[in-house]
Amino acid sequence: MKPIYLDYNAATPIDPQVVDAIGANAVRARGAIRFSFGKFTTEDEIKIVLEMLKKVAQQSLKSL
């Protein structure tokens, strides 16, 4: 499987002022994930990420 690259921005906490400015709930905003797609992103790569997210969500629900 091709590795997924997470840069510094992917791991940087959201600035509380930004959360306030967009009217988001601060607790939910802490769990936000941002994805960027470019012209070279393939449909297969998107499907892989969606499958990974599905597995993470299922594991999270089991722990509730």
N, CA, C and O atoms as a GROMACS GRO file, in nm:
protein
  256
    1MET      N    1   0.085  -0.118   0.000
    1MET     CA    2   0.000   0.000   0.000
    1MET      C    3   0.089   0.124   0.000
    1MET      O    4   0.191   0.129   0.069
    2LYS      N    5   0.051   0.222  -0.076
    2LYS     CA    6   0.124   0.347  -0.086
    2LYS      C    7   0.106   0.426   0.045
    2LYS      O    8  -0.006   0.438   0.094
    3PRO      N    9   0.216   0.479   0.102
    3PRO     CA   10   0.201   0.554   0.228
    3PRO      C   11   0.124   0.685   0.208
    3PRO      O   12   0.121   0.741   0.098
    4ILE      N   13   0.062   0.730   0.314
    4ILE     CA   14  -0.009   0.859   0.312
    4ILE      C   15   0.079   0.960   0.384
    4ILE      O   16   0.122   0.936   0.497
    5TYR      N   17   0.106   1.071   0.321
    5TYR     CA   18   0.191   1.173   0.377
    5TYR      C   19   0.108   1.275   0.454
    5TYR      O   20   0.014   1.333   0.400
    6LEU      N   21   0.143   1.295   0.580
    6LEU     CA   22   0.078   1.398   0.662
    6LEU      C   23   0.182   1.505   0.692
    6LEU      O   24   0.282   1.478   0.757
    7ASP      N   25   0.157   1.625   0.644
    7ASP     CA   26   0.253   1.733   0.669
    7ASP      C   27   0.223   1.804   0.800
    7ASP      O   28   0.128   1.768   0.871
    8TYR      N   29   0.302   1.904   0.833
    8TYR     CA   30   0.286   1.977   0.959
    8TYR      C   31   0.145   2.034   0.972
    8TYR      O   32   0.088   2.032   1.081
    9ASN      N   33   0.089   2.084   0.864
    9ASN     CA   34  -0.045   2.142   0.871
    9ASN      C   35  -0.149   2.039   0.911
    9ASN      O   36  -0.248   2.072   0.976
   10ALA      N   37  -0.127   1.915   0.872
   10ALA     CA   38  -0.224   1.810   0.906
   10ALA      C   39  -0.225   1.782   1.055
   10ALA      O   40  -0.323   1.730   1.108
   11ALA      N   41  -0.117   1.816   1.124
   11ALA     CA   42  -0.107   1.786   1.267
   11ALA      C   43  -0.118   1.911   1.355
   11ALA      O   44  -0.111   1.902   1.477
   12THR      N   45  -0.136   2.026   1.294
   12THR     CA   46  -0.142   2.151   1.369
   12THR      C   47  -0.282   2.172   1.426
   12THR      O   48  -0.380   2.162   1.353
   13PRO      N   49  -0.292   2.200   1.555
   13PRO     CA   50  -0.425   2.226   1.614
   13PRO      C   51  -0.491   2.348   1.550
   13PRO      O   52  -0.424   2.441   1.508
   14ILE      N   53  -0.622   2.345   1.544
   14ILE     CA   54  -0.696   2.459   1.488
   14ILE      C   55  -0.690   2.575   1.586
   14ILE      O   56  -0.713   2.558   1.706
   15ASP      N   57  -0.661   2.691   1.535
   15ASP     CA   58  -0.654   2.813   1.616
   15ASP      C   59  -0.794   2.842   1.671
   15ASP      O   60  -0.890   2.848   1.594
   16PRO      N   61  -0.808   2.860   1.803
   16PRO     CA   62  -0.940   2.888   1.861
   16PRO      C   63  -1.010   3.009   1.800
   16PRO      O   64  -1.133   3.012   1.792
   17GLN      N   65  -0.934   3.107   1.755
   17GLN     CA   66  -0.996   3.225   1.692
   17GLN      C   67  -1.062   3.186   1.560
   17GLN      O   68  -1.166   3.242   1.523
   18VAL      N   69  -1.002   3.093   1.489
   18VAL     CA   70  -1.062   3.046   1.363
   18VAL      C   71  -1.190   2.971   1.393
   18VAL      O   72  -1.290   2.988   1.323
   19VAL      N   73  -1.188   2.887   1.496
   19VAL     CA   74  -1.308   2.812   1.536
   19VAL      C   75  -1.421   2.909   1.567
   19VAL      O   76  -1.534   2.889   1.523
   20ASP      N   77  -1.392   3.014   1.643
   20ASP     CA   78  -1.493   3.114   1.678
   20ASP      C   79  -1.543   3.187   1.553
   20ASP      O   80  -1.662   3.212   1.539
   21ALA      N   81  -1.450   3.220   1.464
   21ALA     CA   82  -1.486   3.298   1.345
   21ALA      C   83  -1.581   3.222   1.252
   21ALA      O   84  -1.666   3.283   1.188
   22ILE      N   85  -1.567   3.090   1.246
   22ILE     CA   86  -1.656   3.014   1.159
   22ILE      C   87  -1.778   2.960   1.232
   22ILE      O   88  -1.863   2.892   1.174
   23GLY      N   89  -1.786   2.991   1.361
   23GLY     CA   90  -1.902   2.950   1.439
   23GLY      C   91  -1.907   2.801   1.469
   23GLY      O   92  -2.014   2.745   1.490
   24ALA      N   93  -1.791   2.738   1.472
   24ALA     CA   94  -1.786   2.593   1.498
   24ALA      C   95  -1.782   2.565   1.647
   24ALA      O   96  -1.740   2.649   1.727
   25ASN      N   97  -1.825   2.447   1.683
   25ASN     CA   98  -1.817   2.400   1.820
   25ASN      C   99  -1.672   2.364   1.849
   25ASN      O  100  -1.614   2.284   1.776
   26ALA      N  101  -1.614   2.421   1.952
   26ALA     CA  102  -1.472   2.400   1.983
   26ALA      C  103  -1.438   2.253   2.008
   26ALA      O  104  -1.331   2.207   1.969
   27VAL      N  105  -1.526   2.180   2.073
   27VAL     CA  106  -1.501   2.038   2.101
   27VAL      C  107  -1.497   1.959   1.971
   27VAL      O  108  -1.408   1.877   1.951
   28ARG      N  109  -1.592   1.983   1.885
   28ARG     CA  110  -1.593   1.914   1.755
   28ARG      C  111  -1.474   1.954   1.669
   28ARG      O  112  -1.417   1.871   1.599
   29ALA      N  113  -1.438   2.080   1.674
   29ALA     CA  114  -1.328   2.129   1.591
   29ALA      C  115  -1.196   2.059   1.624
   29ALA      O  116  -1.112   2.042   1.537
   30ARG      N  117  -1.179   2.019   1.750
   30ARG     CA  118  -1.056   1.949   1.788
   30ARG      C  119  -1.043   1.815   1.716
   30ARG      O  120  -0.932   1.765   1.700
   31GLY      N  121  -1.153   1.759   1.674
   31GLY     CA  122  -1.149   1.631   1.603
   31GLY      C  123  -1.157   1.644   1.452
   31GLY      O  124  -1.175   1.545   1.382
   32ALA      N  125  -1.143   1.765   1.402
   32ALA     CA  126  -1.156   1.789   1.258
   32ALA      C  127  -1.037   1.732   1.182
   32ALA      O  128  -0.924   1.731   1.231
   33ILE      N  129  -1.064   1.686   1.063
   33ILE     CA  130  -0.962   1.636   0.972
   33ILE      C  131  -0.977   1.710   0.841
   33ILE      O  132  -1.088   1.726   0.789
   34ARG      N  133  -0.865   1.755   0.788
   34ARG     CA  134  -0.869   1.826   0.660
   34ARG      C  135  -0.800   1.740   0.554
   34ARG      O  136  -0.691   1.687   0.577
   35PHE      N  137  -0.864   1.728   0.440
   35PHE     CA  138  -0.806   1.654   0.328
   35PHE      C  139  -0.788   1.750   0.211
   35PHE      O  140  -0.872   1.836   0.186
   36SER      N  141  -0.678   1.734   0.141
   36SER     CA  142  -0.653   1.812   0.020
   36SER      C  143  -0.639   1.717  -0.097
   36SER      O  144  -0.572   1.614  -0.088
   37PHE      N  145  -0.702   1.752  -0.206
   37PHE     CA  146  -0.693   1.673  -0.327
   37PHE      C  147  -0.634   1.760  -0.436
   37PHE      O  148  -0.664   1.879  -0.446
   38GLY      N  149  -0.549   1.701  -0.517
   38GLY     CA  150  -0.489   1.773  -0.628
   38GLY      C  151  -0.524   1.708  -0.760
   38GLY      O  152  -0.596   1.608  -0.765
   39LYS      N  153  -0.472   1.766  -0.865
   39LYS     CA  154  -0.507   1.713  -0.997
   39LYS      C  155  -0.449   1.574  -1.021
   39LYS      O  156  -0.494   1.502  -1.111
   40PHE      N  157  -0.350   1.534  -0.941
   40PHE     CA  158  -0.290   1.402  -0.956
   40PHE      C  159  -0.349   1.299  -0.859
   40PHE      O  160  -0.307   1.183  -0.860
   41THR      N  161  -0.445   1.340  -0.776
   41THR     CA  162  -0.511   1.247  -0.684
   41THR      C  163  -0.601   1.155  -0.767
   41THR      O  164  -0.683   1.202  -0.846
   42THR      N  165  -0.585   1.026  -0.747
   42THR     CA  166  -0.664   0.931  -0.826
   42THR      C  167  -0.790   0.888  -0.749
   42THR      O  168  -0.798   0.903  -0.627
   43GLU      N  169  -0.884   0.837  -0.823
   43GLU     CA  170  -1.006   0.786  -0.761
   43GLU      C  171  -0.973   0.670  -0.667
   43GLU      O  172  -1.034   0.657  -0.560
   44ASP      N  173  -0.877   0.586  -0.705
   44ASP     CA  174  -0.837   0.474  -0.619
   44ASP      C  175  -0.779   0.524  -0.487
   44ASP      O  176  -0.807   0.465  -0.382
   45GLU      N  177  -0.700   0.631  -0.489
   45GLU     CA  178  -0.644   0.686  -0.366
   45GLU      C  179  -0.755   0.738  -0.275
   45GLU      O  180  -0.748   0.720  -0.153
   46ILE      N  181  -0.854   0.802  -0.332
   46ILE     CA  182  -0.967   0.852  -0.253
   46ILE      C  183  -1.044   0.735  -0.190
   46ILE      O  184  -1.084   0.741  -0.074
   47LYS      N  185  -1.064   0.628  -0.267
   47LYS     CA  186  -1.133   0.511  -0.215
   47LYS      C  187  -1.056   0.448  -0.100
   47LYS      O  188  -1.116   0.402  -0.002
   48ILE      N  189  -0.924   0.444  -0.111
   48ILE     CA  190  -0.841   0.388  -0.003
   48ILE      C  191  -0.858   0.469   0.125
   48ILE      O  192  -0.876   0.412   0.233
   49VAL      N  193  -0.853   0.600   0.114
   49VAL     CA  194  -0.868   0.687   0.232
   49VAL      C  195  -1.006   0.670   0.293
   49VAL      O  196  -1.020   0.663   0.415
   50LEU      N  197  -1.108   0.663   0.209
   50LEU     CA  198  -1.244   0.646   0.262
   50LEU      C  199  -1.259   0.513   0.334
   50LEU      O  200  -1.327   0.506   0.436
   51GLU      N  201  -1.196   0.409   0.283
   51GLU     CA  202  -1.201   0.279   0.349
   51GLU      C  203  -1.128   0.285   0.484
   51GLU      O  204  -1.175   0.228   0.582
   52MET      N  205  -1.015   0.354   0.488
   52MET     CA  206  -0.941   0.370   0.615
   52MET      C  207  -1.025   0.446   0.716
   52MET      O  208  -1.030   0.409   0.834
   53LEU      N  209  -1.090   0.553   0.672
   53LEU     CA  210  -1.176   0.631   0.763
   53LEU      C  211  -1.291   0.547   0.815
   53LEU      O  212  -1.329   0.558   0.932
   54LYS      N  213  -1.347   0.464   0.728
   54LYS     CA  214  -1.457   0.377   0.770
   54LYS      C  215  -1.411   0.284   0.882
   54LYS      O  216  -1.482   0.265   0.981
   55LYS      N  217  -1.291   0.226   0.868
   55LYS     CA  218  -1.238   0.136   0.970
   55LYS      C  219  -1.214   0.209   1.102
   55LYS      O  220  -1.245   0.157   1.209
   56VAL      N  221  -1.159   0.330   1.093
   56VAL     CA  222  -1.134   0.409   1.214
   56VAL      C  223  -1.266   0.443   1.283
   56VAL      O  224  -1.277   0.433   1.405
   57ALA      N  225  -1.366   0.483   1.204
   57ALA     CA  226  -1.496   0.517   1.262
   57ALA      C  227  -1.560   0.396   1.329
   57ALA      O  228  -1.618   0.408   1.437
   58GLN      N  229  -1.550   0.280   1.266
   58GLN     CA  230  -1.607   0.159   1.325
   58GLN      C  231  -1.538   0.124   1.456
   58GLN      O  232  -1.604   0.087   1.553
   59GLN      N  233  -1.406   0.137   1.461
   59GLN     CA  234  -1.332   0.110   1.585
   59GLN      C  235  -1.370   0.210   1.693
   59GLN      O  236  -1.384   0.173   1.810
   60SER      N  237  -1.388   0.335   1.656
   60SER     CA  238  -1.425   0.439   1.752
   60SER      C  239  -1.562   0.411   1.812
   60SER      O  240  -1.583   0.428   1.932
   61LEU      N  241  -1.655   0.368   1.728
   61LEU     CA  242  -1.790   0.338   1.776
   61LEU      C  243  -1.791   0.218   1.870
   61LEU      O  244  -1.872   0.213   1.963
   62LYS      N  245  -1.704   0.122   1.846
   62LYS     CA  246  -1.695   0.006   1.934
   62LYS      C  247  -1.647   0.045   2.073
   62LYS      O  248  -1.682  -0.021   2.171
   63SER      N  249  -1.568   0.151   2.082
   63SER     CA  250  -1.511   0.190   2.210
   63SER      C  251  -1.604   0.279   2.293
   63SER      O  252  -1.572   0.314   2.407
   64LEU      N  253  -1.718   0.314   2.236
   64LEU     CA  254  -1.814   0.400   2.310
   64LEU      C  255  -1.887   0.324   2.417
   64LEU      O  256  -1.970   0.381   2.487
   0.00000   0.00000   0.00000
